[in-house]
Structures are given as C-alpha cells and as structure tokens.
Amino acid sequence: LLQTLPSTTHAQECSARDADFTNDPALHTMKFDIGYGPQELQAYIQPDVSTFYQLPVGSRTPTTPKHNGWAAKFVNMSNKRLRLFWDPKNGRPGSLIANLEPFNSGGTASFPGHAFYVTPMEDESKVLQRWSVTPPQAVYFYDPITVPGDEEATQQNLDRLTHDEFEKYQRHVDNREFSKQYFEFTGREYLAFYPRNAPTHKMWRADYFGQEHWVTTKETHFIEMPEEHELGSIVKKGSERLVGENDARILAQYRSPEPYLNMTLKVLSCAPRAFEIENFLSQTEVDHIMYLTTGMKLHRSTTAGSDQITADERDSTRNTRTSLNTWVYREKSAIIDTIYRRAADLQLMNEALLRPRSKDELPEVKSKRSIAEALQLVHYDVGQEYTAHHDWGHPDIDNEYQPARYCTLLLYLNEGMEGGATQFPRWVNAETRNGLDVEPKIGKAVLFYSQLPDGNMDDWSHHAAMPVRVGEKWLMNLWTWDPVYEK
C-alpha cells in the first residue's frame, strides 16, 4: 500500500545496515492458498529462545509465564450491529466490552476460561453466541450466515445480503481461511485482518538479550531553559517547519554544543521487541514537560479501543486503568517539537511523518496527517495502575490501509517511587516465570513494537503499569501508527 519511506530529512548514522532491516532472519516464506491460487508472503516465526542467549538452537527451554493473559478478538461476520459482553458467570449481567459494527471486530486482553457473548443492540437479553477463551485460540467468529452441513440454508442467508455486504462477508471468509493457514505455519493466531502489509518503516532487530544498536540525531539535548517568550506555540505549518541539513537546530544556543546526540538502544526483550534508551531526555527537557503540567487538567485515563463506548457504559470496565492523563501536542513548544524530531530519528523515520504535511511533502504518502498521536502525559498516584493490555486496536474493514499502532515510546519523567515499573508479563525467556520489569528513571525511554515484522499484531506486546506503592509516577507515551493514523 505504501512504499518504504526515506528515513530522515538529514544525514544520519546508525549501527545497522539496510540489509539488517530487509533480511530479518525471523521472516520465512509461507506458501498458502485461500481459493485464488498459490500465494506467498514473508511470515514471522518466533526464533528459538536459545538464540536469545546466543546459544545453539534447542539448548534452552522457554519458561511458562505466571501471567496467562491473552489477546481475545471477536469478529462480527453479520450485517447487524452487536454488543460484546464479558460474562461474569455468576448470574449477573455482563460487562460491556465493545459495540461491534457490521462486519467489524473488537477485542480485549483476557484470560483462559473468560466467557464472552454477543447480543443484538436492541435486546441485551437475547444472547446470539457465547465463547469461552481457550488458548491457543485468540480469534472468535460470529458467523450467522454459513450453516454447517446445510448448503441450502447458507445460500438463502447469502441471498439476503446486499452486494456490498456479500463482498465484506467474503473478505471475512478469506481472512478466516488465511488465519487458519497462518496459524499452521507460524504457531500464532493472526490478530490483524488479511490482507495487511508488512510495516512500512524500518524495525530494529532484537536478536539477543543485551544486544545494542546506536543511531545519531542532530536533535541534541536542551541543557538550559529558553526564555518563556521563546517557548510559545509553533505556528509554522507543513514544509515551513523543515530544518535543512546545514541549518542550525531550533534554539541551538540553549542546547548541548555537540553536533550530534548518540542514542543507544539496548535489547531488553526479544519477544516482544523492547529496547531501553538511557538519557533520551535531558533534565532541562523533563523540567519543561513538568512545567507544562501546571494548570493542565488531568482526566481519568481510558483504555485502548474504548472510544466507541459511552462514559456510562465504560464505568463497569474502566478499573483496568486508574491513572490520570492529558495530551501535549507537538506544536506546544520548541522543546516538545524537538522531542518528536528526536523520536523520529530513534525510530528511523522522517520527522515530517510525525506532523501534518504540505501537499508537496512525501507525495508517495497519500495521507497528509501525522502518523503519531499527541504525547500522552500520565500521572499515577499511590495504588494507581494500568493492568496488562495491548496498545493496538482493530480498524474498520473498509479502511484499505488497516492502520494500527505500530510502536510505543515511553518517556520516564521521575524516579525513586516504590512500584510503578513497566512490566512485560509474557516476555519470552528461559530463566524466570516472572514478568520483565523496567524501572522508571528520569530521562530514560523504552521503545517496543506492537506489530510483528510481517504486519500481524504482536500478542506478546502485552504490558502493564504496575501499581505505585509509595510516591508518584510521571511519564509520557508517544504512539506511532503504521501505515497511517486513522481511527
């Protein structure tokens, strides 16, 4: 759908070669046929855990994580709007998870044995289908059209569909068959919607624990605070905001005198791919972000994918996330703009992708919207947390790009609290059943991917903000989408 994009607008050096990105050893040729003849794609197969320790294949055995959570996706293959509920199995009404539009999907993080059901929008007492989450199955289909063993009834149901509805139904049939063959080849459920392209951006490899990459950026640290009048909102738009190769950086007089900042990414986890970047932010930049919180109104944080549910409907499910948050846009100040530019370099992206663009910028990209969301500034007080979840959602079937969150950049703004770690509870390793805890440290960043190199969603990117026991926790999230940002 999109060509591989130029990485940056200026000369940039990094430890990896182009071949390191194009020849990912975890990708393997998958041959499949869903009824249109033989096809091929490069599918992701998780490497043997022994290789994460740079040991021979088969010499180590992966542990079974204590956290047995799982992604659960529910597919509405009907032309009716449905309500998806979690069933407490105690005789009480279920908790609303999502409203499923015709021929669309929704989902949540779940556990083996959890029960769900769907009802018509107009009658929540009429259960159309029930499911019990049973790993390794993660995708559950509501299909009232096909009647197993009864071709005549199936044809009658198909005849009632409009041409557009029939095409959407057939796409789901194709997706279901592809997903079956994908699972047989990779051992993973296909959590995206077929066909979906591989990511358009370069993805850092995580071949073994402790592996290090480095990349340079001209967006050096602010080491002195600019005058307040110099930190007003950015009014330039589109290509007016380009900074050329030989141009001075914005407010260069307040920055470190070195021409480049070297950013080192250290592999914390290979599956999911997660990296630690020390000193991504300077103390001055952290101070500026915290200053911006003065006068900002923090709101109760919502969970990913909950925007289609009303506030009243959400009350019964929102306890998974108890933090407060607000949004900080790139145009807020020159320092915030610099953080976006530095993040683009870290992710080997053109900074223009992380803002609205002029018509003449990156003409190969159809959308002119930013692929990055506003920075989410989050505060956790004692007892507050965000239980294990995924950052990606399920796009509309009509969206040709099938956009989803691609990677998450966490920026830590304080340290010294008890608790409050970022945890990857299902990271693949051969030593412990416990989750991988990343302790907050001022200025540190953590980068992890929600997508696999073949374009599927990464169920292993499950992560949590652990409860704060003493003190408080401040951090920022930057979510970048692929291939475009469209909700």
Residue, then its C-alpha position, 0 to 999 in steps of 0.5 A: l500500500l505504501q512504499t518504504l519511506p526515506s528515513t530522515t530529512h538529514a544525514q544520519e548514522c546508525s549501527a545497522r545496515d539496510a540489509d539488517f532491516t530487509n533480511d530479518p532472519a525471523l521472516h520465512t516464506m509461507k506458501f498458502d492458498i485461500g481459493y485464488g491460487p498459490q500465494e506467498l508472503q514473508a511470515y514471522i516465526q518466533p526464533d528459538v529462545s536459545t538464540f536469545y542467549q546466543l546459544p545453539v538452537g534447542s539448548r534452552t527451554p522457554t519458561t511458562p509465564k505466571h501471567n496467562g493473559w491473552a489477546a481475545k478478538f471477536v469478529n462480527m461476520s453479520n450485517k447487524r450491529l452487536r454488543l460484546f459482553w464479558d460474562p461474569k458467570n455468576g448470574r449477573p449481567g455482563s460487562l460491556i466490552a465493545n459495540l461491534e459494527p457490521f462486519n467489524s471486530g473488537g477485542t480485549a486482553s483476557f484470560p483462559g476460561h473468560a466467557f464472552y457473548v454477543t447480543p443484538m443492540e436492541d435486546e441485551s437479553k437475547v444472547l446470539q453466541r457465547w465463547s469461552v477463551t481457550p488458548p491457543q485460540a485468540v480469534y472468535f467468529y460470529d458467523p450467522i450466515t454459513v450453516p454447517g452441513d446445510e448448503e441450502a440454508t447458507q445460500q438463502n442467508l447469502d441471498r439476503l445480503t446486499h452486494d456490498e455486504f456479500e463482498k465484506y462477508q467474503r473478505h471475512v471468509d478469506n481472512r478466516e481461511f488465511s488465519k487458519q493457514y497462518f496459524e499452521f505455519t507460524g504457531r500464532e493466531y493472526l490478530a490483524f485482518y488479511p490482507r495487511n502489509a508488512p510495516t512500512h518503516k524500518m524495525w530494529r532487530a532484537d536478536y539477543f538479550g543485551q544486544e545494542h544498536w546506536v543511531t545519531t540525531k542532530e536533535t541534541h539535548f536542551i541543557e538550559m531553559p529558553e526564555e518563556h517568550e521563546l517557548g510559545s506555540i509553533v505556528k509554522k505549518g507543513s514544509e515551513r517547519l523543515v530544518g535543512e541539513n546545514d541549518a542550525r537546530i531550533l534554539a541551538q544556543y540553549r542546547s548541548p554544543e555537540p553536533y550530534l546526540n548518540m542514542t543507544l538502544k539496548v535489547l531488553s526483550c526479544a519477544p516482544r521487541a523492547f529496547e531501553i534508551e538511557n538519557f533520551l531526555s535531558q533534565t532541562e527537557v523533563d523540567h519543561i514537560m513538568y512545567l507544562t503540567t501546571g494548570m493542565k487538567l488531568h482526566r481519568s485515563t481510558t483504555a485502548g479501543s474504548d472510544q466507541i463506548t459511552a462514559d456510562e457504559r465504560d464505568s463497569t470496565r474502566n478499573t483496568r486503568t486508574s491513572l490520570n492523563t492529558w495530551v501535549y501536542r507537538e506544536k506546544s513548544a520548541i522543546i516538545d517539537t524537538i522531542y518528536r524530531r528526536a523520536a523520529d530519528l530513534q525510530l528511523m523515520n522522517e520527522a515530517l511523518l510525525r506532523p501534518r504535511s504540505k501537499d508537496e511533502l512525501p507525495e508517495v504518502k497519500s495521507k497528509r496527517s501525522i502518523a503519531e498521536a499527541l504525547q500522552l502525559v500520565h500521572y499515577d498516584v499511590g495504588q494507581e495502575y494500568t493492568a496488562h493490555h495491548d496498545w493496538g486496536h482493530p480498524d474498520i474493514d473498509n479502511e484499505y490501509q488497516p492502520a494500527r499502532y505500530c510502536t510505543l515510546l515511553l518517556y520516564l519523567n521521575e524516579g525513586m517511587e516504590g512500584g510503578a515499573t513497566q512490566f512485560p508479563r509474557w516476555v519470552n525467556a528461559e530463566t524466570r516465570n516472572g514478568l520483565d520489569v523496567e524501572p522508571k528513571i528520569g530521562k530514560a525511554v523504552l521503545f517496543y513494537s506492537q506489530l510483528p515484522d510481517g504486519n500481524m499484531d504482536d500478542w506478546s506486546h502485552h504490558a502493564a503499569m504496575p501499581v505505585r506503592v509509595g510516591e508518584k509516577w510521571l511519564m509520557n507515551l508517544w504512539t506511532w501508527d503504521p501505515v497511517y493514523e486513522k481511527 
